[in-house]
Amino acid sequence: MSNHTCDTFIVACIDFRFQKYLRSWIEENMVKVGKTYDYVGFAGSTKNLDTIMGQLDISVGLHHVKQVVLIHHEECGAYGAESTHDRHANDLNITKKTILEKYPNLKVDLFYLHLDGTFEKIL
């Protein structure tokens, strides 16, 4: 197998309502600036942390990514009634903490995507 690298590991939800916004964001923030990326789409984005960590392990091991971008969104059906801004921000930060405990050299960025296509950076 050839040795190849990738800049960024991106995780977002599968919800069709947000795909055009995700494609535009990826075009502007990855493609146009020459960054490569592994993209993972799961219902609830990082809600199933074990699944996400397994995918990240593969991306780190095979592609040597240096950055992780985690994106949750407003009105996520996978979260149901628990789909609140605070819950998403909390889950994103838990995922970031878990990633940095295992991969302390990765840069992790968190975003909350609103229904109007606005990306809000989560601190």
CNS distance restraints for C-alpha pairs under 8 A (distance, minus, plus):
assign (resid   3 and name CA) (resid  62 and name CA) 7.78 0.50 0.50
assign (resid   3 and name CA) (resid  63 and name CA) 7.87 0.50 0.50
assign (resid   4 and name CA) (resid  62 and name CA) 7.49 0.50 0.50
assign (resid   4 and name CA) (resid  63 and name CA) 5.88 0.50 0.50
assign (resid   5 and name CA) (resid  62 and name CA) 7.45 0.50 0.50
assign (resid   5 and name CA) (resid  63 and name CA) 4.24 0.50 0.50
assign (resid   5 and name CA) (resid  64 and name CA) 5.48 0.50 0.50
assign (resid   5 and name CA) (resid  65 and name CA) 6.76 0.50 0.50
assign (resid   6 and name CA) (resid  35 and name CA) 7.70 0.50 0.50
assign (resid   6 and name CA) (resid  36 and name CA) 5.21 0.50 0.50
assign (resid   6 and name CA) (resid  37 and name CA) 5.66 0.50 0.50
assign (resid   6 and name CA) (resid  38 and name CA) 7.14 0.50 0.50
assign (resid   6 and name CA) (resid  63 and name CA) 5.14 0.50 0.50
assign (resid   6 and name CA) (resid  64 and name CA) 6.30 0.50 0.50
assign (resid   6 and name CA) (resid  65 and name CA) 5.23 0.50 0.50
assign (resid   6 and name CA) (resid  66 and name CA) 7.89 0.50 0.50
assign (resid   7 and name CA) (resid  35 and name CA) 5.88 0.50 0.50
assign (resid   7 and name CA) (resid  36 and name CA) 5.21 0.50 0.50
assign (resid   7 and name CA) (resid  37 and name CA) 5.72 0.50 0.50
assign (resid   7 and name CA) (resid  64 and name CA) 7.62 0.50 0.50
assign (resid   7 and name CA) (resid  65 and name CA) 4.91 0.50 0.50
assign (resid   7 and name CA) (resid  66 and name CA) 5.66 0.50 0.50
assign (resid   7 and name CA) (resid  67 and name CA) 6.34 0.50 0.50
assign (resid   8 and name CA) (resid  35 and name CA) 7.43 0.50 0.50
assign (resid   8 and name CA) (resid  36 and name CA) 6.40 0.50 0.50
assign (resid   8 and name CA) (resid  37 and name CA) 4.56 0.50 0.50
assign (resid   8 and name CA) (resid  38 and name CA) 6.31 0.50 0.50
assign (resid   8 and name CA) (resid  65 and name CA) 5.33 0.50 0.50
assign (resid   8 and name CA) (resid  66 and name CA) 6.11 0.50 0.50
assign (resid   8 and name CA) (resid  67 and name CA) 4.66 0.50 0.50
assign (resid   8 and name CA) (resid  68 and name CA) 5.55 0.50 0.50
assign (resid   8 and name CA) (resid  69 and name CA) 7.16 0.50 0.50
assign (resid   9 and name CA) (resid  37 and name CA) 5.61 0.50 0.50
assign (resid   9 and name CA) (resid  38 and name CA) 4.83 0.50 0.50
assign (resid   9 and name CA) (resid  39 and name CA) 6.14 0.50 0.50
assign (resid   9 and name CA) (resid  40 and name CA) 7.74 0.50 0.50
assign (resid   9 and name CA) (resid  56 and name CA) 7.20 0.50 0.50
assign (resid   9 and name CA) (resid  59 and name CA) 7.00 0.50 0.50
assign (resid   9 and name CA) (resid  65 and name CA) 6.47 0.50 0.50
assign (resid   9 and name CA) (resid  67 and name CA) 6.27 0.50 0.50
assign (resid   9 and name CA) (resid  68 and name CA) 4.73 0.50 0.50
assign (resid   9 and name CA) (resid  69 and name CA) 6.19 0.50 0.50
assign (resid  10 and name CA) (resid  37 and name CA) 6.86 0.50 0.50
assign (resid  10 and name CA) (resid  38 and name CA) 6.08 0.50 0.50
assign (resid  10 and name CA) (resid  39 and name CA) 4.84 0.50 0.50
assign (resid  10 and name CA) (resid  40 and name CA) 6.09 0.50 0.50
assign (resid  10 and name CA) (resid  68 and name CA) 5.88 0.50 0.50
assign (resid  10 and name CA) (resid  69 and name CA) 4.70 0.50 0.50
assign (resid  10 and name CA) (resid  70 and name CA) 5.97 0.50 0.50
assign (resid  10 and name CA) (resid  71 and name CA) 7.75 0.50 0.50
assign (resid  11 and name CA) (resid  39 and name CA) 6.08 0.50 0.50
assign (resid  11 and name CA) (resid  40 and name CA) 4.83 0.50 0.50
assign (resid  11 and name CA) (resid  41 and name CA) 5.88 0.50 0.50
assign (resid  11 and name CA) (resid  42 and name CA) 7.56 0.50 0.50
assign (resid  11 and name CA) (resid  45 and name CA) 6.04 0.50 0.50
assign (resid  11 and name CA) (resid  46 and name CA) 7.14 0.50 0.50
assign (resid  11 and name CA) (resid  52 and name CA) 7.94 0.50 0.50
assign (resid  11 and name CA) (resid  68 and name CA) 7.98 0.50 0.50
assign (resid  11 and name CA) (resid  69 and name CA) 6.33 0.50 0.50
assign (resid  11 and name CA) (resid  70 and name CA) 5.00 0.50 0.50
assign (resid  11 and name CA) (resid  71 and name CA) 6.07 0.50 0.50
assign (resid  12 and name CA) (resid  39 and name CA) 7.97 0.50 0.50
assign (resid  12 and name CA) (resid  40 and name CA) 6.53 0.50 0.50
assign (resid  12 and name CA) (resid  41 and name CA) 5.14 0.50 0.50
assign (resid  12 and name CA) (resid  42 and name CA) 6.53 0.50 0.50
assign (resid  12 and name CA) (resid  44 and name CA) 7.72 0.50 0.50
assign (resid  12 and name CA) (resid  45 and name CA) 4.68 0.50 0.50
assign (resid  12 and name CA) (resid  46 and name CA) 7.55 0.50 0.50
assign (resid  12 and name CA) (resid  70 and name CA) 6.34 0.50 0.50
assign (resid  12 and name CA) (resid  71 and name CA) 4.85 0.50 0.50
assign (resid  12 and name CA) (resid  72 and name CA) 6.17 0.50 0.50
assign (resid  13 and name CA) (resid  41 and name CA) 5.22 0.50 0.50
assign (resid  13 and name CA) (resid  42 and name CA) 5.00 0.50 0.50
assign (resid  13 and name CA) (resid  43 and name CA) 4.97 0.50 0.50
assign (resid  13 and name CA) (resid  44 and name CA) 5.34 0.50 0.50
assign (resid  13 and name CA) (resid  45 and name CA) 4.29 0.50 0.50
assign (resid  13 and name CA) (resid  71 and name CA) 7.38 0.50 0.50
assign (resid  13 and name CA) (resid  72 and name CA) 6.63 0.50 0.50
assign (resid  13 and name CA) (resid  73 and name CA) 7.56 0.50 0.50
assign (resid  14 and name CA) (resid  19 and name CA) 7.64 0.50 0.50
assign (resid  14 and name CA) (resid  41 and name CA) 5.20 0.50 0.50
assign (resid  14 and name CA) (resid  42 and name CA) 5.45 0.50 0.50
assign (resid  14 and name CA) (resid  43 and name CA) 5.30 0.50 0.50
assign (resid  14 and name CA) (resid  44 and name CA) 7.70 0.50 0.50
assign (resid  14 and name CA) (resid  45 and name CA) 7.57 0.50 0.50
assign (resid  15 and name CA) (resid  19 and name CA) 7.00 0.50 0.50
assign (resid  15 and name CA) (resid  43 and name CA) 7.12 0.50 0.50
assign (resid  15 and name CA) (resid  76 and name CA) 7.73 0.50 0.50
assign (resid  17 and name CA) (resid 115 and name CA) 7.95 0.50 0.50
assign (resid  18 and name CA) (resid  22 and name CA) 6.20 0.50 0.50
assign (resid  18 and name CA) (resid 113 and name CA) 7.99 0.50 0.50
assign (resid  18 and name CA) (resid 115 and name CA) 7.49 0.50 0.50
assign (resid  18 and name CA) (resid 117 and name CA) 7.23 0.50 0.50
assign (resid  19 and name CA) (resid  23 and name CA) 6.00 0.50 0.50
assign (resid  20 and name CA) (resid  24 and name CA) 6.20 0.50 0.50
assign (resid  21 and name CA) (resid  25 and name CA) 6.09 0.50 0.50
assign (resid  21 and name CA) (resid 117 and name CA) 5.54 0.50 0.50
assign (resid  22 and name CA) (resid  26 and name CA) 6.04 0.50 0.50
assign (resid  23 and name CA) (resid  27 and name CA) 6.05 0.50 0.50
assign (resid  24 and name CA) (resid  28 and name CA) 6.18 0.50 0.50
assign (resid  25 and name CA) (resid  29 and name CA) 5.85 0.50 0.50
assign (resid  25 and name CA) (resid  30 and name CA) 7.86 0.50 0.50
assign (resid  26 and name CA) (resid  30 and name CA) 5.16 0.50 0.50
assign (resid  26 and name CA) (resid  31 and name CA) 6.52 0.50 0.50
assign (resid  27 and name CA) (resid  31 and name CA) 4.80 0.50 0.50
assign (resid  27 and name CA) (resid  32 and name CA) 5.95 0.50 0.50
assign (resid  28 and name CA) (resid  32 and name CA) 5.46 0.50 0.50
assign (resid  28 and name CA) (resid  33 and name CA) 7.35 0.50 0.50
assign (resid  29 and name CA) (resid  33 and name CA) 6.44 0.50 0.50
assign (resid  29 and name CA) (resid  35 and name CA) 7.89 0.50 0.50
assign (resid  30 and name CA) (resid  34 and name CA) 6.14 0.50 0.50
assign (resid  30 and name CA) (resid  35 and name CA) 4.63 0.50 0.50
assign (resid  30 and name CA) (resid  36 and name CA) 6.47 0.50 0.50
assign (resid  30 and name CA) (resid  37 and name CA) 7.34 0.50 0.50
assign (resid  31 and name CA) (resid  35 and name CA) 5.65 0.50 0.50
assign (resid  31 and name CA) (resid  36 and name CA) 6.95 0.50 0.50
assign (resid  38 and name CA) (resid  59 and name CA) 7.18 0.50 0.50
assign (resid  40 and name CA) (resid  55 and name CA) 7.91 0.50 0.50
assign (resid  41 and name CA) (resid  45 and name CA) 6.59 0.50 0.50
assign (resid  42 and name CA) (resid  46 and name CA) 7.52 0.50 0.50
assign (resid  43 and name CA) (resid  47 and name CA) 7.91 0.50 0.50
assign (resid  43 and name CA) (resid  78 and name CA) 5.88 0.50 0.50
assign (resid  44 and name CA) (resid  48 and name CA) 7.49 0.50 0.50
assign (resid  44 and name CA) (resid  72 and name CA) 7.24 0.50 0.50
assign (resid  44 and name CA) (resid  76 and name CA) 6.59 0.50 0.50
assign (resid  44 and name CA) (resid  77 and name CA) 7.47 0.50 0.50
assign (resid  44 and name CA) (resid  78 and name CA) 4.93 0.50 0.50
assign (resid  44 and name CA) (resid  79 and name CA) 6.51 0.50 0.50
assign (resid  45 and name CA) (resid  70 and name CA) 7.64 0.50 0.50
assign (resid  45 and name CA) (resid  71 and name CA) 6.82 0.50 0.50
assign (resid  45 and name CA) (resid  72 and name CA) 6.02 0.50 0.50
assign (resid  46 and name CA) (resid  52 and name CA) 6.14 0.50 0.50
assign (resid  46 and name CA) (resid  70 and name CA) 7.42 0.50 0.50
assign (resid  46 and name CA) (resid  72 and name CA) 7.69 0.50 0.50
assign (resid  46 and name CA) (resid  91 and name CA) 7.54 0.50 0.50
assign (resid  46 and name CA) (resid  92 and name CA) 7.21 0.50 0.50
assign (resid  46 and name CA) (resid  95 and name CA) 7.04 0.50 0.50
assign (resid  47 and name CA) (resid  91 and name CA) 7.20 0.50 0.50
assign (resid  48 and name CA) (resid  52 and name CA) 6.54 0.50 0.50
assign (resid  49 and name CA) (resid  53 and name CA) 6.05 0.50 0.50
assign (resid  49 and name CA) (resid  95 and name CA) 6.81 0.50 0.50
assign (resid  50 and name CA) (resid  54 and name CA) 6.20 0.50 0.50
assign (resid  51 and name CA) (resid  55 and name CA) 6.39 0.50 0.50
assign (resid  52 and name CA) (resid  56 and name CA) 6.09 0.50 0.50
assign (resid  53 and name CA) (resid  57 and name CA) 6.00 0.50 0.50
assign (resid  53 and name CA) (resid  99 and name CA) 7.48 0.50 0.50
assign (resid  54 and name CA) (resid  58 and name CA) 6.53 0.50 0.50
assign (resid  55 and name CA) (resid  59 and name CA) 6.30 0.50 0.50
assign (resid  56 and name CA) (resid  60 and name CA) 5.96 0.50 0.50
assign (resid  57 and name CA) (resid  61 and name CA) 5.92 0.50 0.50
assign (resid  58 and name CA) (resid  62 and name CA) 5.82 0.50 0.50
assign (resid  58 and name CA) (resid  63 and name CA) 7.77 0.50 0.50
assign (resid  59 and name CA) (resid  63 and name CA) 5.19 0.50 0.50
assign (resid  59 and name CA) (resid  64 and name CA) 6.53 0.50 0.50
assign (resid  59 and name CA) (resid  65 and name CA) 6.45 0.50 0.50
assign (resid  60 and name CA) (resid  64 and name CA) 4.41 0.50 0.50
assign (resid  60 and name CA) (resid  65 and name CA) 5.25 0.50 0.50
assign (resid  60 and name CA) (resid  66 and name CA) 7.97 0.50 0.50
assign (resid  65 and name CA) (resid 106 and name CA) 7.83 0.50 0.50
assign (resid  66 and name CA) (resid 105 and name CA) 7.44 0.50 0.50
assign (resid  66 and name CA) (resid 106 and name CA) 5.12 0.50 0.50
assign (resid  66 and name CA) (resid 107 and name CA) 6.39 0.50 0.50
assign (resid  67 and name CA) (resid 106 and name CA) 5.35 0.50 0.50
assign (resid  67 and name CA) (resid 107 and name CA) 4.58 0.50 0.50
assign (resid  67 and name CA) (resid 108 and name CA) 5.82 0.50 0.50
assign (resid  67 and name CA) (resid 109 and name CA) 7.79 0.50 0.50
assign (resid  68 and name CA) (resid 106 and name CA) 6.96 0.50 0.50
assign (resid  68 and name CA) (resid 107 and name CA) 6.11 0.50 0.50
assign (resid  68 and name CA) (resid 108 and name CA) 4.68 0.50 0.50
assign (resid  68 and name CA) (resid 109 and name CA) 6.23 0.50 0.50
assign (resid  69 and name CA) (resid 108 and name CA) 5.89 0.50 0.50
assign (resid  69 and name CA) (resid 109 and name CA) 4.84 0.50 0.50
assign (resid  69 and name CA) (resid 110 and name CA) 5.98 0.50 0.50
assign (resid  69 and name CA) (resid 111 and name CA) 7.65 0.50 0.50
assign (resid  70 and name CA) (resid  92 and name CA) 7.06 0.50 0.50
assign (resid  70 and name CA) (resid 108 and name CA) 7.56 0.50 0.50
assign (resid  70 and name CA) (resid 109 and name CA) 6.28 0.50 0.50
assign (resid  70 and name CA) (resid 110 and name CA) 4.98 0.50 0.50
assign (resid  70 and name CA) (resid 111 and name CA) 6.23 0.50 0.50
assign (resid  71 and name CA) (resid  92 and name CA) 8.00 0.50 0.50
assign (resid  71 and name CA) (resid 110 and name CA) 6.06 0.50 0.50
assign (resid  71 and name CA) (resid 111 and name CA) 4.74 0.50 0.50
assign (resid  71 and name CA) (resid 112 and name CA) 5.75 0.50 0.50
assign (resid  71 and name CA) (resid 113 and name CA) 6.84 0.50 0.50
assign (resid  72 and name CA) (resid  76 and name CA) 7.93 0.50 0.50
assign (resid  72 and name CA) (resid  88 and name CA) 6.49 0.50 0.50
assign (resid  72 and name CA) (resid  92 and name CA) 7.62 0.50 0.50
assign (resid  72 and name CA) (resid 111 and name CA) 6.35 0.50 0.50
assign (resid  72 and name CA) (resid 112 and name CA) 4.94 0.50 0.50
assign (resid  72 and name CA) (resid 113 and name CA) 6.11 0.50 0.50
assign (resid  73 and name CA) (resid  88 and name CA) 7.78 0.50 0.50
assign (resid  73 and name CA) (resid 112 and name CA) 5.17 0.50 0.50
assign (resid  73 and name CA) (resid 113 and name CA) 4.37 0.50 0.50
assign (resid  73 and name CA) (resid 114 and name CA) 5.92 0.50 0.50
assign (resid  73 and name CA) (resid 115 and name CA) 7.58 0.50 0.50
assign (resid  74 and name CA) (resid  83 and name CA) 7.00 0.50 0.50
assign (resid  74 and name CA) (resid  84 and name CA) 7.35 0.50 0.50
assign (resid  74 and name CA) (resid  85 and name CA) 7.14 0.50 0.50
assign (resid  74 and name CA) (resid 112 and name CA) 7.20 0.50 0.50
assign (resid  74 and name CA) (resid 113 and name CA) 6.20 0.50 0.50
assign (resid  74 and name CA) (resid 114 and name CA) 5.20 0.50 0.50
assign (resid  74 and name CA) (resid 115 and name CA) 6.09 0.50 0.50
assign (resid  75 and name CA) (resid  80 and name CA) 7.67 0.50 0.50
assign (resid  75 and name CA) (resid  83 and name CA) 5.80 0.50 0.50
assign (resid  75 and name CA) (resid  84 and name CA) 7.58 0.50 0.50
assign (resid  75 and name CA) (resid 115 and name CA) 7.87 0.50 0.50
assign (resid  76 and name CA) (resid  80 and name CA) 6.47 0.50 0.50
assign (resid  76 and name CA) (resid  83 and name CA) 5.73 0.50 0.50
assign (resid  77 and name CA) (resid  83 and name CA) 7.52 0.50 0.50
assign (resid  79 and name CA) (resid  83 and name CA) 4.93 0.50 0.50
assign (resid  82 and name CA) (resid  87 and name CA) 6.86 0.50 0.50
assign (resid  83 and name CA) (resid  87 and name CA) 6.54 0.50 0.50
assign (resid  83 and name CA) (resid  88 and name CA) 6.84 0.50 0.50
assign (resid  84 and name CA) (resid  88 and name CA) 6.27 0.50 0.50
assign (resid  85 and name CA) (resid  89 and name CA) 6.11 0.50 0.50
assign (resid  85 and name CA) (resid 112 and name CA) 7.86 0.50 0.50
assign (resid  86 and name CA) (resid  90 and name CA) 6.03 0.50 0.50
assign (resid  87 and name CA) (resid  91 and name CA) 6.12 0.50 0.50
assign (resid  88 and name CA) (resid  92 and name CA) 6.00 0.50 0.50
assign (resid  88 and name CA) (resid 112 and name CA) 7.55 0.50 0.50
assign (resid  89 and name CA) (resid  93 and name CA) 6.19 0.50 0.50
assign (resid  89 and name CA) (resid 112 and name CA) 7.55 0.50 0.50
assign (resid  89 and name CA) (resid 122 and name CA) 6.49 0.50 0.50
assign (resid  90 and name CA) (resid  94 and name CA) 6.20 0.50 0.50
assign (resid  91 and name CA) (resid  95 and name CA) 6.15 0.50 0.50
assign (resid  92 and name CA) (resid  96 and name CA) 6.17 0.50 0.50
assign (resid  92 and name CA) (resid 110 and name CA) 6.49 0.50 0.50
assign (resid  93 and name CA) (resid  97 and name CA) 6.11 0.50 0.50
assign (resid  93 and name CA) (resid 110 and name CA) 7.75 0.50 0.50
assign (resid  93 and name CA) (resid 123 and name CA) 8.00 0.50 0.50
assign (resid  94 and name CA) (resid  98 and name CA) 6.18 0.50 0.50
assign (resid  95 and name CA) (resid  99 and name CA) 6.13 0.50 0.50
assign (resid  96 and name CA) (resid 100 and name CA) 6.13 0.50 0.50
assign (resid  96 and name CA) (resid 108 and name CA) 6.36 0.50 0.50
assign (resid  96 and name CA) (resid 110 and name CA) 7.96 0.50 0.50
assign (resid  97 and name CA) (resid 101 and name CA) 6.13 0.50 0.50
assign (resid  98 and name CA) (resid 102 and name CA) 6.62 0.50 0.50
assign (resid  99 and name CA) (resid 103 and name CA) 5.73 0.50 0.50
assign (resid  99 and name CA) (resid 104 and name CA) 7.43 0.50 0.50
assign (resid 100 and name CA) (resid 104 and name CA) 4.34 0.50 0.50
assign (resid 100 and name CA) (resid 105 and name CA) 7.29 0.50 0.50
assign (resid 100 and name CA) (resid 106 and name CA) 6.78 0.50 0.50
assign (resid 100 and name CA) (resid 108 and name CA) 7.97 0.50 0.50
assign (resid 109 and name CA) (resid 121 and name CA) 7.67 0.50 0.50
assign (resid 109 and name CA) (resid 122 and name CA) 7.80 0.50 0.50
assign (resid 110 and name CA) (resid 121 and name CA) 5.88 0.50 0.50
assign (resid 110 and name CA) (resid 122 and name CA) 5.19 0.50 0.50
assign (resid 110 and name CA) (resid 123 and name CA) 7.15 0.50 0.50
assign (resid 111 and name CA) (resid 119 and name CA) 6.13 0.50 0.50
assign (resid 111 and name CA) (resid 120 and name CA) 5.39 0.50 0.50
assign (resid 111 and name CA) (resid 121 and name CA) 4.56 0.50 0.50
assign (resid 111 and name CA) (resid 122 and name CA) 5.36 0.50 0.50
assign (resid 112 and name CA) (resid 119 and name CA) 5.80 0.50 0.50
assign (resid 112 and name CA) (resid 120 and name CA) 5.04 0.50 0.50
assign (resid 112 and name CA) (resid 121 and name CA) 6.47 0.50 0.50
assign (resid 112 and name CA) (resid 122 and name CA) 6.72 0.50 0.50
assign (resid 113 and name CA) (resid 117 and name CA) 6.24 0.50 0.50
assign (resid 113 and name CA) (resid 118 and name CA) 5.76 0.50 0.50
assign (resid 113 and name CA) (resid 119 and name CA) 4.61 0.50 0.50
assign (resid 113 and name CA) (resid 120 and name CA) 6.19 0.50 0.50
assign (resid 114 and name CA) (resid 118 and name CA) 5.22 0.50 0.50
assign (resid 114 and name CA) (resid 119 and name CA) 6.43 0.50 0.50
assign (resid 114 and name CA) (resid 120 and name CA) 7.58 0.50 0.50
